[in-house]
Amino acid sequence: MDERIECDVLIAGSGAAGFATAITAAHHGLDVIMVEKESVFGGTTAFSAGVIWIPCNGHARRLGIVDSRADALTYLEHEIGNRLDRAKAEAFVDNGAAMLDFFERHSHVRYLLQTIPGLHAVGNDMASMMGGTYPGAGITIGPAMTFGYIAGRHLAGVAD
Ligand SMILES: Cc1cc2nc3c(=O)[nH]c(=O)nc-3n(C[C@H](O)[C@H](O)[C@H](O)COP(=O)(O)OP(=O)(O)OC[C@H]3O[C@@H](n4cnc5c(N)ncnc54)[C@H](O)[C@@H]3O)c2cc1C
């Protein structure tokens, strides 16, 4: 096949990373093509609960749940130890809240605060090396659709 297709950004894979890149690039006026090797979109992301850990996010702030850049970096240092890439961790902590705002403003995805017991990343789990001092619920948030699914199963009496 000799057909030549041009684009500004070629994305391989249609999971969260691919779609996040595609939406951001398209929003900034770039011509995007996404390719997917499977017959359906979504990758592992489509099976996941979609729960994300975003320090210093606006949802938490609006409910008076306060963490800090220093808390978040300390938590990551405790969890990841000497494998932590400090520059990547700082980039994540410094840009996560803006990322969340961007997707809620420019896509249909909506997040809800939810206390999710037992998840290590929630931070308020006593098994966490911060011993429950990180204000986890609210920093860990999930997409509205996931919680709708969980609520529906609960109402239907389906076991977890
Ligand atoms: C049951 C379950 C629950 C989870 N829950 C959570 C959660 O609550 N919170 C959380 O943070 N994480 C969760 N995870 C982990 C999370 O889902 C993954 O870390 C995340 O989805 C990875 O996203 P990704 O975009 O990097 O990869 P994927 O979503 O796997 O996307 C990669 C895509 O690339 C495609 N691809 C690969 N190679 C090529 C190629 N050469 N050409 C074209 N396409 C290609 C694949 O087919 C795939 O569609 C969960 C995972 C599972 C399985």
The ligand as an SDF file (V2000), in Angstrom:
LIG
                    3D

 53 58  0  0  0  0  0  0  0  0999 V2000
   -8.3970   -4.5720   36.7990 C   0  0  0  0  0  0  0  0  0  0  0  0
   -7.4710   -3.3720   36.7860 C   0  0  0  0  0  0  0  0  0  0  0  0
   -7.7920   -2.2740   37.5740 C   0  0  0  0  0  0  0  0  0  0  0  0
   -6.9430   -1.1620   37.5920 C   0  0  0  0  0  0  0  0  0  0  0  0
   -7.3100   -0.0800   38.3360 N   0  0  0  0  0  0  0  0  0  0  0  0
   -6.5200    1.0210   38.3460 C   0  0  0  0  0  0  0  0  0  0  0  0
   -6.9030    2.1710   39.0600 C   0  0  0  0  0  0  0  0  0  0  0  0
   -7.9690    2.2280   39.6740 O   0  0  0  0  0  0  0  0  0  0  0  0
   -6.0610    3.2340   39.0640 N   0  0  0  0  0  0  0  0  0  0  0  0
   -4.8720    3.2310   38.3610 C   0  0  0  0  0  0  0  0  0  0  0  0
   -4.1520    4.2470   38.3890 O   0  0  0  0  0  0  0  0  0  0  0  0
   -4.4920    2.1480   37.6440 N   0  0  0  0  0  0  0  0  0  0  0  0
   -5.2900    1.0660   37.6140 C   0  0  0  0  0  0  0  0  0  0  0  0
   -4.9130   -0.0230   36.8760 N   0  0  0  0  0  0  0  0  0  0  0  0
   -3.6740    0.0920   36.0760 C   0  0  0  0  0  0  0  0  0  0  0  0
   -4.0050    0.9610   34.8500 C   0  0  0  0  0  0  0  0  0  0  0  0
   -5.1530    0.4410   34.2340 O   0  0  0  0  0  0  0  0  0  0  0  0
   -2.8280    1.0030   33.8640 C   0  0  0  0  0  0  0  0  0  0  0  0
   -1.6510    1.4100   34.5300 O   0  0  0  0  0  0  0  0  0  0  0  0
   -3.1440    2.0040   32.7580 C   0  0  0  0  0  0  0  0  0  0  0  0
   -4.4100    1.7320   32.1900 O   0  0  0  0  0  0  0  0  0  0  0  0
   -2.0710    1.9770   31.6930 C   0  0  0  0  0  0  0  0  0  0  0  0
   -2.4650    2.9020   30.6940 O   0  0  0  0  0  0  0  0  0  0  0  0
   -1.6610    2.9920   29.3690 P   0  0  0  0  0  0  0  0  0  0  0  0
   -2.3330    4.0120   28.4970 O   0  0  0  0  0  0  0  0  0  0  0  0
   -0.2090    3.1950   29.6660 O   0  0  0  0  0  0  0  0  0  0  0  0
   -1.7370    1.5350   28.7220 O   0  0  0  0  0  0  0  0  0  0  0  0
   -3.0300    0.7000   28.1350 P   0  0  0  0  0  0  0  0  0  0  0  0
   -4.3330    1.1900   28.6810 O   0  0  0  0  0  0  0  0  0  0  0  0
   -2.6960   -0.7220   28.2980 O   0  0  0  0  0  0  0  0  0  0  0  0
   -2.9600    1.1110   26.6160 O   0  0  0  0  0  0  0  0  0  0  0  0
   -1.9190    0.6690   25.7610 C   0  0  0  0  0  0  0  0  0  0  0  0
   -2.5520    0.4210   24.3880 C   0  0  0  0  0  0  0  0  0  0  0  0
   -1.5190    0.3330   23.4180 O   0  0  0  0  0  0  0  0  0  0  0  0
   -1.8500   -0.6830   22.4990 C   0  0  0  0  0  0  0  0  0  0  0  0
   -0.6140   -1.0300   21.8110 N   0  0  0  0  0  0  0  0  0  0  0  0
    0.4750   -1.6430   22.3490 C   0  0  0  0  0  0  0  0  0  0  0  0
    1.4250   -1.7560   21.4120 N   0  0  0  0  0  0  0  0  0  0  0  0
    0.9430   -1.1880   20.2770 C   0  0  0  0  0  0  0  0  0  0  0  0
    1.4670   -0.9940   18.9790 C   0  0  0  0  0  0  0  0  0  0  0  0
    2.7080   -1.4070   18.6580 N   0  0  0  0  0  0  0  0  0  0  0  0
    0.7050   -0.3690   18.0570 N   0  0  0  0  0  0  0  0  0  0  0  0
   -0.5520    0.0530   18.3790 C   0  0  0  0  0  0  0  0  0  0  0  0
   -1.1120   -0.1150   19.6040 N   0  0  0  0  0  0  0  0  0  0  0  0
   -0.3570   -0.7230   20.5260 C   0  0  0  0  0  0  0  0  0  0  0  0
   -2.4680   -1.7530   23.3670 C   0  0  0  0  0  0  0  0  0  0  0  0
   -3.2400   -2.6550   22.6260 O   0  0  0  0  0  0  0  0  0  0  0  0
   -3.3110   -0.8930   24.3110 C   0  0  0  0  0  0  0  0  0  0  0  0
   -4.6210   -0.6490   23.7840 O   0  0  0  0  0  0  0  0  0  0  0  0
   -5.7410   -1.1490   36.8190 C   0  0  0  0  0  0  0  0  0  0  0  0
   -5.4380   -2.2370   36.0020 C   0  0  0  0  0  0  0  0  0  0  0  0
   -6.3010   -3.3480   35.9810 C   0  0  0  0  0  0  0  0  0  0  0  0
   -5.9700   -4.5130   35.0710 C   0  0  0  0  0  0  0  0  0  0  0  0
  1  2  1  0
  2  3  1  0
  2 52  2  0
  3  4  2  0
  4  5  1  0
  4 50  1  0
  5  6  2  0
  6  7  1  0
  6 13  1  0
  7  8  2  0
  7  9  1  0
  9 10  1  0
 10 11  2  0
 10 12  1  0
 12 13  2  0
 13 14  1  0
 14 15  1  0
 14 50  1  0
 15 16  1  0
 16 17  1  0
 16 18  1  0
 18 19  1  0
 18 20  1  0
 20 21  1  0
 20 22  1  0
 22 23  1  0
 23 24  1  0
 24 25  2  0
 24 26  1  0
 24 27  1  0
 27 28  1  0
 28 29  2  0
 28 30  1  0
 28 31  1  0
 31 32  1  0
 32 33  1  0
 33 34  1  0
 33 48  1  0
 34 35  1  0
 35 36  1  0
 35 46  1  0
 36 37  1  0
 36 45  1  0
 37 38  2  0
 38 39  1  0
 39 40  1  0
 39 45  2  0
 40 41  1  0
 40 42  2  0
 42 43  1  0
 43 44  2  0
 44 45  1  0
 46 47  1  0
 46 48  1  0
 48 49  1  0
 50 51  2  0
 51 52  1  0
 52 53  1  0
M  END
$$$$
